[in-house]
């Protein structure tokens, strides 16, 4: 087990990183069972500071001063186009970006020896994450021009995924010349996530994103959810005679929720023949070739590398004229033939 902690500040006021990592690994054997667990968890609290502060520093002329002639801090710091050049000290103090992240991954495996040469293995690997991002700008920031009320936005993104693999393996050698290795297995992968976002302005006081309900106006809002699954069944046979003549045959069936109805499943076979020429007597004692193998193979493969829900009809929000009045509506996109 190991634990690590980091606390680091940035070069601009308001920037800070806190990170906590924990790792754990356990493995043991009980009779014919071998099992193990490894886990990893990370928490991060990141203050990214102001979006504008460092940018303003680079854009300002070298002789610009944060204070006026009387020594009072000024919001606009130069005469030429002052609306473009604000005092970065205000942004560093009054603009906040905070990101909190928590994610964890666990890998659990179990092996069972049924008999000599026959074993079963199961691996389960879940992963989960939580991500919250908050942004807030008080009145005296460039985005609010030193006169508008505070604004804020809040983003939440979380989800999980897991992979579950199960295999049964057979490995035996017969009469010293024949070796056979066979495997049957299944694999399941699933991923699901949720997202929400809201942005507001004209807050009565600088409550950041902690009291969005007190807003004067909501400027944006959206949310969505996604999910996909991949299920596979597979088999493989490896046969070798005197470790010179090799035969491999595999078959795999995959089903993906991403693909269109009627096309979700596919079968992908492959086969290979090989001859280890250096295993023959006429090359066994040669000093020129260490390894020479002739191999011919054939196989088919596929993928589900398409966006979620891209194979089904979708709708998009729009606005239209309804009897002279503005009305909300929707129209179809990704129309399929």
C-alpha positions as CSV (number, residue, x, y, z in Angstrom):
1,X,0.0,0.0,0.0
2,X,1.2,3.5,-0.7
3,X,-0.1,7.0,0.0
4,X,1.0,10.2,-1.7
5,X,0.0,13.8,-1.1
6,X,1.0,16.9,-3.1
7,X,0.3,20.6,-2.3
8,X,1.6,23.0,-4.8
9,X,0.9,26.7,-5.6
10,X,1.2,28.4,-8.9
11,X,3.0,31.6,-10.0
12,X,-0.2,33.6,-10.1
13,X,-2.2,34.3,-6.9
14,X,-5.2,32.0,-6.6
15,X,-3.5,29.0,-8.3
16,X,-3.2,25.9,-6.1
17,X,-3.1,22.1,-6.5
18,X,-3.9,19.5,-3.8
19,X,-3.7,15.9,-4.7
20,X,-4.1,12.7,-2.7
21,X,-3.3,9.2,-4.2
22,X,-3.8,5.8,-2.6
23,X,-2.7,2.5,-4.0
24,X,-3.4,-1.0,-2.6
25,X,-2.4,-4.5,-3.7
26,X,-3.3,-7.8,-2.1
27,X,-2.8,-11.3,-3.5
28,X,-3.2,-14.7,-1.8
29,X,-3.8,-18.4,-2.4
30,X,-6.2,-20.8,-0.7
31,X,-6.1,-24.4,-1.9
32,X,-6.7,-24.4,-5.6
33,X,-7.9,-20.8,-5.6
34,X,-5.6,-17.8,-6.3
35,X,-7.1,-14.4,-5.9
36,X,-5.9,-10.8,-5.9
37,X,-7.1,-7.3,-5.6
38,X,-5.4,-4.0,-6.7
39,X,-6.9,-0.6,-6.3
40,X,-6.1,3.0,-7.0
41,X,-8.0,6.2,-5.9
42,X,-7.1,9.8,-6.5
43,X,-8.6,13.0,-5.2
44,X,-7.7,16.4,-6.7
45,X,-8.7,19.9,-5.7
46,X,-7.4,22.3,-8.3
47,X,-7.7,26.1,-8.2
48,X,-6.9,27.4,-11.7
49,X,-7.0,31.0,-10.7
50,X,-8.3,33.7,-13.0
51,X,-8.7,33.2,-16.7
52,X,-7.7,36.7,-17.5
53,X,-5.0,37.7,-15.0
54,X,-1.9,36.3,-16.7
55,X,-3.2,37.2,-20.2
56,X,-3.6,40.8,-19.1
57,X,-0.1,40.9,-17.7
58,X,1.4,39.9,-21.0
59,X,-0.8,42.4,-22.9
60,X,-0.1,45.4,-20.7
61,X,2.8,47.8,-21.6
62,X,5.8,47.4,-19.3
63,X,5.4,50.8,-17.7
64,X,1.7,50.3,-16.7
65,X,1.0,50.8,-13.0
66,X,-1.7,49.2,-10.9
67,X,-2.2,52.5,-9.1
68,X,-3.1,56.0,-10.1
69,X,-1.2,59.1,-9.3
70,X,-2.7,59.3,-5.8
71,X,-1.6,55.7,-5.1
72,X,-5.1,54.2,-5.3
73,X,-5.6,51.0,-7.2
74,X,-7.2,51.6,-10.5
75,X,-9.4,49.2,-12.5
76,X,-8.3,50.3,-16.0
77,X,-4.6,50.8,-16.1
78,X,-3.8,52.6,-19.3
79,X,-5.4,55.4,-21.3
80,X,-5.3,53.8,-24.8
81,X,-8.5,51.7,-25.2
82,X,-8.9,51.1,-21.4
83,X,-11.8,48.7,-21.9
84,X,-9.2,46.2,-23.2
85,X,-6.7,46.5,-20.4
86,X,-7.8,45.9,-16.9
87,X,-5.8,45.6,-13.7
88,X,-4.8,41.9,-13.4
89,X,-4.7,42.2,-9.6
90,X,-8.5,42.5,-9.6
91,X,-9.0,39.4,-11.7
92,X,-6.6,37.4,-9.6
93,X,-8.6,38.3,-6.5
94,X,-12.1,38.2,-7.9
95,X,-12.2,35.4,-10.5
96,X,-12.3,31.8,-9.4
97,X,-12.0,28.5,-11.2
98,X,-12.2,25.4,-9.0
99,X,-12.1,21.8,-10.1
100,X,-12.7,18.8,-7.8
101,X,-12.1,15.3,-9.1
102,X,-12.4,11.9,-7.5
103,X,-11.8,8.7,-9.4
104,X,-11.0,5.2,-8.5
105,X,-10.1,1.9,-10.2
106,X,-10.2,-1.6,-8.8
107,X,-8.9,-4.8,-10.5
108,X,-10.0,-8.1,-9.0
109,X,-9.0,-11.5,-10.3
110,X,-9.8,-15.1,-9.3
111,X,-8.1,-18.2,-10.6
112,X,-9.3,-21.8,-10.0
113,X,-7.5,-24.9,-11.0
114,X,-10.1,-27.5,-11.9
115,X,-7.6,-30.3,-12.7
116,X,-4.2,-30.6,-14.1
117,X,-4.0,-28.5,-17.3
118,X,-7.5,-27.0,-16.8
119,X,-8.0,-23.6,-15.2
120,X,-10.7,-20.9,-14.9
121,X,-9.9,-17.2,-14.6
122,X,-12.2,-14.3,-13.9
123,X,-11.2,-10.6,-13.9
124,X,-13.5,-7.8,-12.9
125,X,-12.3,-4.2,-13.3
126,X,-14.7,-1.3,-12.4
127,X,-13.8,2.4,-12.7
128,X,-15.8,5.4,-11.5
129,X,-15.2,9.2,-11.5
130,X,-16.8,12.4,-10.2
131,X,-15.8,15.7,-11.6
132,X,-17.2,19.1,-10.5
133,X,-16.1,22.4,-12.1
134,X,-17.1,25.8,-10.7
135,X,-16.5,29.2,-12.2
136,X,-17.3,32.6,-10.6
137,X,-16.5,36.2,-11.5
138,X,-17.2,39.1,-9.2
139,X,-18.0,42.7,-10.3
140,X,-14.3,43.9,-10.5
141,X,-13.2,41.5,-13.2
142,X,-12.6,42.0,-16.9
143,X,-15.6,39.8,-17.8
144,X,-17.9,42.0,-15.7
145,X,-16.1,45.3,-16.6
146,X,-16.1,46.5,-13.0
147,X,-19.8,47.4,-13.1
148,X,-21.9,44.2,-13.7
149,X,-23.2,42.0,-10.9
150,X,-21.4,38.6,-10.2
151,X,-21.9,35.6,-12.5
152,X,-21.1,31.9,-12.1
153,X,-21.4,28.5,-13.8
154,X,-21.4,25.0,-12.5
155,X,-20.5,21.8,-14.4
156,X,-21.0,18.2,-13.1
157,X,-19.6,15.2,-14.9
158,X,-19.6,11.7,-13.4
159,X,-19.8,8.1,-14.6
160,X,-18.6,4.6,-14.4
161,X,-17.3,1.8,-16.5
162,X,-16.4,-1.8,-16.0
163,X,-14.8,-4.8,-17.8
164,X,-15.6,-8.3,-16.8
165,X,-13.6,-11.1,-18.5
166,X,-14.0,-14.8,-17.9
167,X,-11.9,-17.6,-19.5
168,X,-11.4,-21.3,-19.3
169,X,-8.0,-22.6,-20.4
170,X,-6.8,-26.1,-21.3
171,X,-3.1,-26.8,-21.7
172,X,-1.7,-30.3,-22.1
173,X,1.1,-32.2,-23.8
174,X,0.5,-35.7,-25.2
175,X,3.2,-38.3,-25.8
176,X,5.9,-35.5,-25.7
177,X,5.2,-34.6,-29.3
178,X,1.7,-33.2,-29.3
179,X,0.7,-30.0,-27.4
180,X,-2.7,-28.5,-27.3
181,X,-3.8,-25.2,-25.8
182,X,-7.4,-24.2,-26.0
183,X,-9.4,-21.2,-24.6
184,X,-13.0,-20.2,-24.3
185,X,-14.0,-16.9,-22.9
186,X,-16.5,-14.1,-22.6
187,X,-15.9,-10.4,-22.1
188,X,-18.4,-7.6,-21.2
189,X,-17.7,-3.9,-21.2
190,X,-20.1,-1.2,-20.1
191,X,-19.8,2.6,-19.7
192,X,-22.3,5.1,-18.5
193,X,-21.9,8.8,-17.7
194,X,-24.0,11.9,-16.9
195,X,-23.3,15.6,-17.5
196,X,-25.0,18.8,-16.4
197,X,-24.2,22.5,-16.8
198,X,-25.8,25.7,-15.7
199,X,-24.6,29.4,-16.0
200,X,-26.1,32.4,-14.4
201,X,-25.5,36.1,-14.1
202,X,-26.6,39.1,-12.0
203,X,-26.2,37.3,-8.7
204,X,-27.2,39.6,-5.7
205,X,-23.9,38.8,-4.0
206,X,-20.7,36.9,-4.7
207,X,-21.8,33.4,-3.6
208,X,-19.8,31.8,-6.4
209,X,-21.7,28.7,-7.6
210,X,-23.0,27.7,-4.2
211,X,-26.3,29.7,-4.4
212,X,-27.3,29.7,-8.1
213,X,-31.0,29.8,-7.2
214,X,-30.6,33.4,-6.1
215,X,-29.7,34.5,-9.7
216,X,-31.2,37.4,-11.6
217,X,-30.9,35.6,-14.9
218,X,-30.0,32.1,-16.2
219,X,-27.9,32.3,-19.3
220,X,-27.3,28.6,-20.2
221,X,-28.5,25.2,-19.1
222,X,-27.9,21.7,-20.5
223,X,-27.7,18.0,-19.4
224,X,-27.3,14.7,-21.0
225,X,-26.6,11.0,-20.3
226,X,-24.7,8.4,-22.3
227,X,-24.3,4.6,-22.2
228,X,-22.8,1.9,-24.3
229,X,-22.0,-1.8,-24.0
230,X,-19.8,-4.3,-25.8
231,X,-20.3,-8.1,-25.3
232,X,-17.9,-10.7,-26.7
233,X,-17.6,-14.5,-27.0
234,X,-14.3,-16.0,-28.1
235,X,-12.5,-19.2,-28.6
236,X,-8.9,-20.2,-29.6
237,X,-7.1,-23.5,-30.3
238,X,-3.3,-23.8,-30.7
239,X,-1.9,-27.1,-31.7
240,X,1.8,-28.0,-32.2
241,X,3.5,-31.1,-33.3
242,X,7.1,-31.5,-32.1
243,X,7.1,-27.6,-31.8
244,X,7.7,-27.5,-35.6
245,X,4.3,-27.7,-37.2
246,X,1.9,-25.1,-35.7
247,X,-1.8,-24.6,-36.2
248,X,-3.9,-21.8,-34.7
249,X,-7.7,-21.2,-35.1
250,X,-9.7,-18.5,-33.5
251,X,-13.2,-17.2,-33.6
252,X,-14.8,-14.1,-31.9
253,X,-18.3,-12.8,-31.9
254,X,-18.9,-9.2,-30.8
255,X,-22.1,-7.3,-30.1
256,X,-22.1,-3.5,-29.7
257,X,-24.9,-1.2,-28.6
258,X,-23.4,1.6,-30.7
259,X,-24.2,-0.1,-34.0
260,X,-27.5,0.1,-35.9
261,X,-30.3,-2.3,-35.4
262,X,-29.7,-5.4,-37.4
263,X,-25.9,-4.8,-37.5
264,X,-25.0,-5.0,-33.9
265,X,-23.3,-8.4,-34.0
266,X,-20.4,-9.6,-36.0
267,X,-18.3,-12.8,-36.3
268,X,-14.5,-12.5,-36.8
269,X,-12.6,-15.7,-37.6
270,X,-8.9,-16.2,-38.2
271,X,-6.5,-19.1,-38.8
272,X,-2.8,-19.6,-39.2
273,X,-0.3,-22.3,-40.2
274,X,3.3,-22.2,-39.3
275,X,6.5,-24.2,-39.9
276,X,9.6,-23.8,-37.8
277,X,12.2,-24.7,-40.3
278,X,15.0,-24.4,-37.9
279,X,13.5,-27.2,-35.9
280,X,14.2,-29.7,-38.7
281,X,17.2,-32.0,-38.5
282,X,18.8,-30.5,-41.5
283,X,19.0,-27.1,-39.9
284,X,19.3,-28.0,-36.2
285,X,23.1,-27.6,-35.9
286,X,23.6,-24.8,-38.4
287,X,25.6,-21.7,-37.4
288,X,23.9,-19.2,-39.6
289,X,20.2,-19.2,-38.7
290,X,19.0,-19.0,-35.1
291,X,15.3,-18.9,-36.0
292,X,13.4,-19.4,-39.3
293,X,9.7,-19.7,-39.4
294,X,7.3,-19.8,-42.4
295,X,3.8,-18.6,-41.5
296,X,0.6,-18.0,-43.4
297,X,-2.5,-16.6,-41.9
298,X,-6.0,-15.2,-42.7
299,X,-8.3,-13.2,-40.4
300,X,-11.2,-10.8,-40.3
301,X,-11.6,-7.9,-37.9
302,X,-14.0,-5.1,-37.2
303,X,-14.6,-2.2,-34.8
304,X,-17.4,-0.1,-33.3
305,X,-15.5,3.2,-33.5
306,X,-18.6,5.4,-34.0
307,X,-20.1,7.9,-31.7
308,X,-22.8,6.9,-29.3
309,X,-26.3,7.1,-30.7
310,X,-25.0,8.2,-34.1
311,X,-26.8,5.3,-35.8
312,X,-30.3,6.3,-34.6
313,X,-32.5,9.3,-35.3
314,X,-31.9,12.4,-33.2
315,X,-33.5,15.8,-32.6
316,X,-32.1,19.3,-32.3
317,X,-33.7,22.2,-30.5
318,X,-34.7,25.2,-32.7
319,X,-37.0,28.2,-32.8
320,X,-39.6,29.1,-35.5
321,X,-42.3,31.6,-36.3
322,X,-45.7,30.4,-35.0
323,X,-48.4,32.9,-36.0
324,X,-46.0,35.8,-35.7
325,X,-44.7,34.7,-32.3
326,X,-41.4,33.1,-31.5
327,X,-41.9,29.4,-30.5
328,X,-39.6,26.6,-29.4
329,X,-39.5,23.4,-31.4
330,X,-37.3,20.5,-32.6
331,X,-36.3,19.0,-35.9
332,X,-34.9,15.6,-36.9
333,X,-31.2,15.2,-37.7
334,X,-29.1,12.1,-38.8
335,X,-32.1,10.9,-40.9
336,X,-31.4,7.3,-42.0
337,X,-32.6,5.8,-45.3
